[in-house]
Every structure is written in C-alpha cells, then in structure tokens.
Amino acid sequence: MPHIVIKSLKVGLWVILPLIFISNNKTEIKSDKMVLSAGSYLLNVAGQSEFQLQGVINFETAIKRSSKGKEYTILKLSLNDAQKLPGHSLGFFLSKQYHSKKIGNGLHEISGNIEGFLNYSDGIFGFANINEFGELPFFAKNGSVTIDNFDDKILKGSIDVIFENLNEANFNITGNFIALKK
C-alpha cells in the first residue's frame, strides 16, 4: 500500500511541477512588437549606444530627369521625431530608371556607390541626423529597405540599414514603418 501512495505522489508531482514552471503569474508582458499606427515608425538603433527611435513618417513619389536626360521614378521616405527641437531625422531616396521596373513591393538594397542625388541612379540613398551621435551626418552604407505593401495612400515596410559618417563611426537601424502619402 505505501508504494502505491509514493507512486501516486511521483506521478502527481510530474504533472503539477511542469504546470508551475509553465504558468507565469506576472501581469506585465514585455514585447519588442508594437502596433504601429498609420504614419509612424519604430526603429531599433545599435551602435555606440542602443535605443529606439519613433516618430512620424511620410512618403512622396515623383518622376525626375537626370542631367543625362534619363527619367527616374523616385520614392522619398521622410522620418522625424515630430519635436520642436528634433532629436533625429532620417531620409531615404529610392530610385529606379522609369522605363524599367517601377518601385514596388520587395527588397530594395542600398547601393554603396551612390554619393548623392544630383545625378539620379538605380538604388537607394539614405541619410540620418541623430543628435545622440553628434553633429556629423551619417549616410547609408549597407542594408535594405523592404516594401511589403505599397498603394496610393499607404506604404508599409521595414528597414535594416547600416549608417556611417566621415569618421567611419557607424550604427545599425532595424525596424518597421507605415508611411502616409504626403
């Protein structure tokens, strides 16, 4: 009889102990996922220090002619923290030759050889001004902008870009956005 009681206790403990470890009585749930509203972004910055950027984002599209006479479709993403004294601002210019594939859903990679948009070319040019990292501007060195959904009024996507300044200091930005047409 005593061995039946011991066996029952062992089986009972094997059932109860996992339930105790699995159940978590904390009422606070922490998550990196945040529900974004239209016209906002949430970006994680990893570099000299780690922090998050959030704010207002909008986009514009246009067709521009280069100095060589070629037409390009331009998608401009403008991100800022919407403060009177801005703590950060970022911008991305996605450019594709007009008669070729238009800018749309998919992965758009940074072209490391774009040094500005005085003369348009296929690729992405990006910049970042973040007060936390000083006064020097940073430029997109590597990475991508992914567009998940692109229509007349809303553009949804994600960013994974490494920025670098003239002193070769760099940081990585990753996150999601839902941009509204300007």
C-alpha positions as CSV (number, residue, x, y, z in Angstrom):
1,M,0.0,0.0,0.0
2,P,2.7,2.6,0.8
3,H,4.4,2.0,-2.6
4,I,1.0,3.0,-4.3
5,V,0.9,6.2,-2.4
6,I,4.5,7.0,-3.3
7,K,3.9,6.2,-6.9
8,S,0.8,8.4,-7.0
9,L,2.8,11.3,-5.4
10,K,5.5,10.9,-8.0
11,V,3.0,11.0,-10.9
12,G,1.2,13.9,-9.3
13,L,4.5,15.9,-9.0
14,W,5.4,15.2,-12.6
15,V,2.0,16.6,-13.6
16,I,1.9,19.6,-11.2
17,L,5.6,20.8,-11.4
18,P,5.6,21.4,-15.2
19,L,2.4,23.4,-14.7
20,I,4.0,25.6,-12.1
21,F,7.0,26.2,-14.3
22,I,5.0,26.9,-17.4
23,S,2.5,29.2,-15.7
24,N,3.8,32.7,-15.1
25,N,2.0,34.9,-12.6
26,K,3.5,38.2,-13.8
27,T,0.9,40.6,-15.1
28,E,3.3,42.6,-17.2
29,I,4.1,41.4,-20.7
30,K,7.1,42.9,-22.4
31,S,7.4,42.7,-26.1
32,D,9.5,44.3,-28.8
33,K,6.5,44.2,-31.1
34,M,4.4,47.4,-31.0
35,V,1.3,48.0,-33.0
36,L,2.1,50.8,-35.4
37,S,-0.4,53.4,-36.5
38,A,-0.5,54.8,-40.0
39,G,2.2,57.5,-40.4
40,S,4.5,56.1,-37.7
41,Y,7.7,54.0,-37.3
42,L,9.6,52.2,-34.6
43,L,13.3,51.6,-35.2
44,N,16.0,49.9,-33.0
45,V,19.4,51.5,-33.1
46,A,22.5,49.5,-32.3
47,G,25.9,51.2,-32.2
48,Q,27.8,53.3,-29.7
49,S,24.6,53.0,-27.6
50,E,21.3,51.2,-28.1
51,F,18.0,52.9,-28.1
52,Q,14.7,53.2,-30.1
53,L,13.5,55.9,-32.5
54,Q,9.9,56.5,-33.1
55,G,8.0,59.3,-34.8
56,V,6.2,60.4,-38.0
57,I,6.9,59.0,-41.5
58,N,5.6,60.1,-44.9
59,F,6.4,59.3,-48.5
60,E,6.3,61.1,-51.8
61,T,6.7,59.8,-55.4
62,A,7.9,61.6,-58.4
63,I,9.4,61.2,-61.9
64,K,12.7,63.1,-62.2
65,R,15.0,63.6,-65.2
66,S,18.8,63.2,-64.7
67,S,21.4,65.5,-66.1
68,K,21.9,62.8,-68.8
69,G,18.2,63.0,-69.9
70,K,17.1,59.7,-68.4
71,E,13.8,59.6,-66.4
72,Y,13.7,58.0,-62.9
73,T,10.9,57.1,-60.6
74,I,11.7,58.4,-57.1
75,L,10.3,57.3,-53.8
76,K,11.2,59.6,-50.9
77,L,10.7,58.4,-47.3
78,S,11.0,61.2,-44.6
79,L,11.2,60.2,-41.0
80,N,11.4,62.5,-38.0
81,D,10.5,62.6,-34.3
82,A,8.0,65.5,-34.8
83,Q,9.5,67.6,-31.9
84,K,10.2,71.3,-32.0
85,L,13.9,70.7,-31.4
86,P,14.3,67.5,-33.4
87,G,16.4,64.7,-31.8
88,H,16.6,62.8,-35.1
89,S,15.6,62.8,-38.8
90,L,16.2,60.2,-41.5
91,G,15.6,60.1,-45.2
92,F,15.7,57.5,-47.9
93,F,15.5,58.1,-51.7
94,L,14.7,55.0,-53.7
95,S,15.3,55.5,-57.4
96,K,14.7,53.3,-60.5
97,Q,15.0,54.1,-64.1
98,Y,11.5,55.0,-65.2
99,H,11.1,52.7,-68.3
100,S,12.4,49.7,-66.3
101,K,10.8,48.1,-63.3
102,K,8.9,50.6,-61.1
103,I,9.4,50.9,-57.4
104,G,7.1,48.5,-55.7
105,N,6.9,45.6,-53.2
106,G,10.0,43.7,-52.4
107,L,13.6,44.1,-51.1
108,H,15.4,47.2,-52.2
109,E,19.1,47.1,-51.4
110,I,21.5,50.0,-50.6
111,S,23.9,50.8,-53.4
112,G,27.2,51.6,-51.7
113,N,28.4,53.8,-54.6
114,I,25.6,56.4,-54.6
115,E,27.1,59.6,-53.1
116,G,24.1,61.9,-53.6
117,F,21.1,62.5,-55.9
118,L,22.4,65.4,-58.0
119,N,22.5,62.8,-60.8
120,Y,19.9,60.0,-60.3
121,S,20.8,56.3,-60.5
122,D,19.2,53.0,-59.6
123,G,19.4,52.3,-55.9
124,I,18.9,53.8,-52.5
125,F,20.5,56.9,-50.9
126,G,19.9,57.3,-47.2
127,F,21.0,59.7,-44.5
128,A,20.5,60.1,-40.8
129,N,20.9,63.0,-38.4
130,I,20.8,61.8,-34.8
131,N,21.7,64.2,-32.0
132,E,22.8,61.3,-29.8
133,F,25.7,60.6,-32.2
134,G,26.8,64.2,-32.7
135,E,26.6,66.8,-35.4
136,L,28.1,64.8,-38.3
137,P,25.5,63.4,-40.7
138,F,25.5,59.6,-41.4
139,F,24.9,58.0,-44.8
140,A,23.5,54.6,-45.6
141,K,26.5,52.3,-46.3
142,N,24.8,48.8,-46.5
143,G,21.5,47.1,-46.0
144,S,18.0,47.3,-47.4
145,V,14.5,48.8,-47.3
146,T,11.7,46.2,-47.7
147,I,8.3,47.3,-49.0
148,D,5.6,44.9,-48.0
149,N,2.5,46.9,-49.2
150,F,2.5,50.0,-51.5
151,D,-0.6,51.7,-52.6
152,D,-1.8,55.3,-53.3
153,K,-2.0,56.4,-49.7
154,I,0.0,54.0,-47.5
155,L,3.4,52.3,-47.7
156,K,4.2,49.5,-45.2
157,G,7.7,48.0,-44.8
158,S,10.8,47.5,-42.8
159,I,14.3,49.0,-42.6
160,D,17.6,47.2,-42.0
161,V,20.4,49.6,-42.7
162,I,24.0,50.3,-41.5
163,F,24.9,54.1,-41.5
164,E,28.4,55.5,-41.4
165,N,29.8,59.1,-41.1
166,L,33.0,60.6,-42.4
167,N,34.9,59.5,-39.3
168,E,33.8,55.9,-40.0
169,A,31.7,55.7,-36.9
170,N,28.6,53.5,-37.7
171,F,25.4,52.2,-36.3
172,N,22.7,49.8,-37.5
173,I,18.9,50.6,-37.7
174,T,16.3,48.0,-37.9
175,G,12.5,48.3,-37.6
176,N,9.1,48.7,-39.2
177,F,7.1,51.6,-40.6
178,I,3.7,52.6,-42.0
179,A,4.2,55.7,-44.1
180,L,1.4,58.0,-45.3
181,K,1.5,59.9,-48.6
182,K,2.5,63.5,-48.1
